[in-house]
Amino acid sequence: MKRNRRAKIVATLGPATNSAAEIERLFKTGADVFRLNFSHGAHAEHKARLDAIRAAEKKFDRPIAVLADLQGPKLRVGTMAEGGALLEQGQAFRLDLDDATGDSTRAPLPHPEIFAALKEGTELLLDDGKIRLRVTEAGDGFAETVVEAGGRLSDRKGVNVPKAVLPLGAMTDKDRRDLDFALSIGVDWVALSFVQRPEDVAEARKIIQGRAAVLSKLEKPAAIDRLDEIITLSDAIMVARGDLGVELPPEDVPSLQKHIVRKCREAGKPVVVATQMLESMISSPAPTRAEASDVATAIYDGADAVMLSAETAAGEYPFEAVAIMARIIARVERDEAYRAIMETSHPDPEHTAPDAITAAARQVAETIGAAVIVTYTTSGSTTLRAARERPVVPILCLTESTETARRLVLAWGVHGVITRDVRNFSDMIDKACRIALSEELAHKGDRLVVTAGVPFGTPGATNILRIAWVGD
């Protein structure tokens, strides 16, 4: 199951891809990471999907990553009389805590936390920004507004407050229950929604206690103001462009995507670009040219992974969506311009022995025309450093930790193999050559660049580099 590309594909499971056969087919087609969306579906459904993923993992003898995506707080208006009402531009409109059904003059908003953050001039976006309100007066449990962009407001439509940090944590009671369940069934990654500040990530890490890696979804502008701190506390980042695009001007999102990807690469943290990547393939067997360009742009930016949401969860063409995404990635990575971008955008190595060795490994591999860089790792830090360098050749990660191998599936260019740790230098070289050959990452006569740490098995102690030749 060797992939012919370096960037990874995250596929969301749902009604369209629910059976073991469909999950297996998604993996064979090119999905590397499977997303369980806890905004939908019962726990029993997610458990059945995870069991099917683990069965595929065993069948193909390949580590597969499972990402549990928590819903996060959902801010919505209440119910409306007759299902909805038309709001006209320029009219007055009131939001309050009264749970009486709404009409064209007012609507219930059962979130006191929102009112606590409102002041005169605050902008409110309803129904993904289709309706815009401006606050003229705010008090305890109410807000008087003027409609700046009208439209029909129907039941339970979402509410966004772009320029305010809301006094809400990233996890609701439902999220805590979902998190406990996700950890109990052995997911590899947990995605946090509604991250506004570093404290949101710290709270989740305290609960998770290392049982899964933490991916922070950047969907609130407030998070961008503290981006460096959030990246530091997270194991990976997701650019959730759909939500960012609601609360930010559309013209700001592309440059922000590039900025976030660059920051994550500098920190050596995997970064996923998500939302509406092949949206038309929910109902069409082929993407638009604009969508193909969008996926390609994320790869040119240096993203570790790109994600499919409804395309694979509920779309009519889930396998075709994965296949075309894999083809787009592979085509970009063959482009000389892509290689030039990667070559000119290497983050500066930190002044440490592991960073020096890893940077040298990339350079040596390119100089001698090696077939693959082999990393021995316990915690995964050595392999993530190698991925940060974006080498020309694939990265073969050898680890005895199943947990580490699965988490590293998300990282750029990493092909993980679970194997016992080595005992000495001879064993190190022999095993690297043998596995590179059996995994079809190298052929007889090829050279490898091998990095490891002495004493063997010591986390984060990368301090040696060897060049090996694959013999008989």
N, C-alpha and C positions, 0 to 999 in steps of 0.2 A: 504493500500500500504506500509506496514512495510517491509523494506529490511532486509535480514538475513545476512548483512555484514556492515562493518563500512566505508571502503574506497568507494569513489564515482566513477561513470563512466561519462565521458564527451563524448557525441556523436555528430559528425559533420553532419549537414544536407546538402543534395544536391539532384541531380537528382534521386538517388535511394530511397530517403526517403522524398519525396516532399509533399505528400498528408496529410491531417489531419488524415486519418486512419493509415497511416504509422508512423506518429509522435506519435500518441497515442499508437500504438503497440510497438514502441521503448521504450516508457516510461514504459509500463506494463512489458516489458521484462527486464528492469533494468537500462535504461539511467536516470541519475539524472539531468544532465546539458546538454543543447543543445547549440552547437556552430554554429553561423552564420558566414561563412567564406566570408569576404568581398573582397577577392581576386577573387571571382567568383560570378556571379549572379547579377541581377538588384535589385534595391531597392524594387520594387514591389514584387519580389519573396521573399525577406527577410521579408517584412511586412506580407505576407500571411503565412509564416512559423511561425512568432511570434504569429499571431492571432490564429493559430492552437494549439500552445503550451499553450496559455492562456485559450483556450477552454478545453484542456485536464486538465489543472490545476483546472479549475472550476468543471469539471466532477468528478475528483477523490478527490477533496478537499485536494490537497497537493500542497505546494509551489514548483515551478519548476524554476530553474535558466536559464537565457539566456545570453550567452556570445557572444559579437560581436568582431570578430577577425579582426583587421585592417591589410591591406596588407603590409604597410611600403614601403620604397624605394626598387625598383627592379632594380638592376644594371645588364645590359645586353649589349652584343655586338650588332652591327647593323646587316643589311642584308649582305649575302654572295652571290657572283656570283654562279649561278647554284645551289643555296641552301646550299652550303658548300664546304669546301676544306680540304685536308689532311695536317696536320702539322707533320713534321718528327722531331724526337729527334735530338737535336744539331743544328737545323737550326735557322737562325735569323727570327724574326717576329716583326712587328711594329703595335702598337695600336695608334690611333689618333682621332682627332675630325672631320676629313673630312668625310662627310656622303656618299661618293662614296662607292659602294658595295665592299666588301672585297674579297680577294683571298688567295692563299697560302703564300703570303708575308706580308699581312697587313689586318687589320680589323678595321672598325669604332667602336669607343667606345664613345658614346655621353654623357659622364659624366665628365665634367671638375673637379668635386670634387675629383674623383679618381686620376687624374694626379697631383692634388695639394698635395696628400699624398704620392706620389711615390718617391723613391730614389734608387740609385744603390743597388742591392741585394734584393730588395723587391720581395716577391713571389706573383704571381697572379694565381688564380685557375679558370679555365673555365669549364662550363658544370658539375657542382657539383664535381669538382676536378678531372675529368677524364683527363683533359689537364692541365699541369703545366708549367708556364712561370717564368723566372727569369729576373728581370729588369737589363739591362746593362747601360742604360742611360735614364734619364727622364728630360723633360723640359716642357715648357708652351704648354700644349695641345698635348703632344705626349710621347710615351715611346718605346724605343728600347728594345727588350727582346731576350732571347735565350730559345728555347723550351726544357724543361727538361723531360717532358713526353708528347708524341705526341698522335694524334688521329684526328678524323674528327670533324672539327668545323663547325657547321651549324648555320642557322639564329637564332638570338635572344637568344643565350645561356647565362646563368647567369655568373656573374663575382664575385669572392670573393677575398678580400684582407685581409688575416688572421691576419697579425701582424701590422695593421695600424688602428688608430682611424680616420675614415673619417669625413671630415667637413660637415656632413649631419645630420639633425634632424631625429627623429624617425617617423615623420609624413610628408607626401607629401600633396599637394593640394587635391588630391583624398581622402586621409585619413581624412582630415578635413571635406570634404563634407560628407563622410561616417559616421564620428563620429557625426556630427550634426544630420544626419538622424537617426542613431542608438539611440541617446539620445531622439529624438523626439518620437520614438515608444516605449520607455520604457525598453531598455535592462537593465540587472542587473550588468553585468560585461563588461568591455572593455579591450581587450587584445592588448598590444602595441608590434608591431614587430620592429626589428632593434634597440633595446635599446643598446646603447653603454656606456652611462654615466648617473648619477643621474639626470642631467639637463633635459634629455629626458622625464623622468617620471614626474618631476616637471612641465614641460611645459604642459603635458597632464592633470595633475591634475588641473592646473589653468583653462583650458578650460572646463573640466568636472564639476568642482565646486560641487562635491559630488552627482551629479545626477546618477552616477554609480560607482561601485568599480573598481579599476585599477589593472589589472594583467599584469606584465612585463614578456615578453618572453625572456629567456636567450638563444640567438642563436649566439652571437658574443663574441669571446674571450675577447675583450676589456671590456665587461660588468663584466666578472669574476674578473678583477683587482679591481673593485669597488663594489664588491658584497654586502658587508654589507650596504653601503649607498643606493644601489638600493632596497634592501629588506626593509630597513627602510621606504622608500618613497612609497613603493608599498603595496597594500592590499593583493596581492597573487603573486606567481611566477610560471612560467612554464619552465620546463627543455625541451627545444626544441632540442632534441638530433640529429635530422637529420641535421639541419644547423650547430650545434656545431661540428658534426662529419665530416663535409666538411672542416672546418677551423682548426680543431685540429686533432692530430693523433688519430686513432680509439681506441688505447689502453688507451688514457687519459679519454675518455668519461665515462666509468662506474664508475671510482673513483670520477670524477667530479660530476656525478649524486648524488652519496652518500653524497658528501660534501655539495652540494646545499640543498638537502633535510634536512640534519642535521642542517644547518644554519637557514632554514625556521622554523623548529620545535623549535629551540631555541628562535626565534623571535615570535613564535606563529602566523605565517602567513601560510595560506594554500599553498600547493605546488602540482603542477600537473606534472606528467611525461608523455611526449607525443612523438609521431612520430614513425611510423613503428612497433607498438606494436604487431599487428596481421596482418601484411602486406599481408601474403599469402592468407588471407581470402577475399581479394578483388576478387579472382577468385576460391577459394577453400572453401568447406563447413566446413573444420576443420583446426585449426592452426598447425604449426609445433611444435614439442616438445621444440625446442629452443625458439619459441615465447611464449609458455606457461611459460617457465622458466623466460623469460624477464619480463613478466607481474608480475609474482610472486616475482621477485627480487625487483621491485618497491614497492610492498606492504611490503615485509620484511624490506625495507629501511625506511618505515614509511610514504610514500606519502599519501596525502589526497585524491588524485584522479589520475586516469589514463585515457588517451584520445584515442579515435578512430577517425581517419581522413578519408582517402579515403575508409576505410573499411565500414563505414556507409554512406558516402556521395555519393559514386559512385560504390561501390562494389556489387557483385552478392548475397552476403549473409549478409546483414546488421544486421538482427535480430539474426542470429546465432552468429555473432561476439559479440554482446552485451551479449547474453546468456552465451557464453563460458567465456567471461571476468568476468562476475558476478560469475560464478562457480569457477574460479581460485581464485578470491579474497576471496570468502567464505571458500574455502579449506585452503588457507594460514592462514586465521585468526583463524581457528580451531587448527592449529599446535601449540604444546607446545613451539616449538622453536621460533615462532613468538611472543608469549606472553612473553617469556623470553627476547627477544630483546627489546620489548616495555618497560618491567619493568626496564631494565638496562640502558635505554637511555632517562630517564626523564630529560629534561632541569631543571637546578636549578631555583626555583621560585625567582622572584624579591622580594625585601624587601618592599612589599606593602601588605595592608590588602586584596585586591582582590586576589592576587596571593596566599597568605597564606590560605585563605578560599578555593580556588579552589583546591590547592594541598591536603588540608585536606579532601575535598569532595571525591576525588579519593580514598584516603586511607581508609576513613570511609566506603565507598561503598564496597570495597574489604573485609574489616574486618567483616562487618555485613551481607555480602552476599546480598546487595541491588539489586533490579531488574533494577533500572535506576537512573541516576543522572538528576535532574530537575533543569534547569537554567531559571530564569526570566531575560530578557534582553531587553534593549531599542535600544542600538547602535550595539549590537552583541559582544562587548568586553568580557563580562562574559562568553558567550558560547565558544568563541575562546580560552579563557584560559582553559576551561574544555577540549576542543578537544586537546589542546597542551599536556595535561597530558596522553592522550591515555588510558583511563580507561578500565577496563574489560567490563563494562556495557555500553549500549547506553546512549546518551545524549538527553534528551527531552528539546527542546528549546521552551519556551513560550514567545511570544512577541506580542504586539499589532501593530507592524510595518510590513506591508506586504513586504516592501522593505528590511528590515533586514532579515526576514524569507527566502526570495528568495536568498539573497546573501550568507546566511549561509548554503545553500544546498551544496555548494562546500566543506565545511569543514568536516573533518573526524568524523564519528560517530554521526552526528547531525541529529535529526528528529525534524523538526520544525512544530509548530502549532501556527496559528495566533489567538490570543484571547485577550480580554480586560485585561488591567493591574489590579492588585489586590489592595484592599483598606486597608487590615489589615492582621495580621498573620493568623487568622482563615481562611480567604478567600484564602490566599496563599496556605495553606496546603490542603484545600478542593479542590481547583481547580487542584493542582498538582496530587492528588490522582485520581480525576475523569477523567482527561484527559489521564493520564498514563494507566488507565483501559480501556477507550474507544479506545485508539490507540493500544491496545494489546501489550503494552510494559511492563505491570505488571498485576498480577492477585490478587484476593482477598487473603489477608494474607501476601502479599509481603511488603517489606519495601523500602522506597525511601529515597534518600538524596537530599535535596532541598537547593539551594543557591539563594540568592536575595540581593537586596540593600535597605537599609532604609536611607532616605525616599524612599518609593516605586516610581519607575519610574524615578529615578535619574541615568543618564548614567554613567557607570563605577564605581558605588558605592557599589560593592559587599562587604557586611560586615557581613552577617549572614548565618548560616548553621543550618538546621533542619533535624532531622530524622522523617519520617512519616510512618504510617502503613496504608495500603490500606484495609479499612473495607468494610462493605456492601454498 
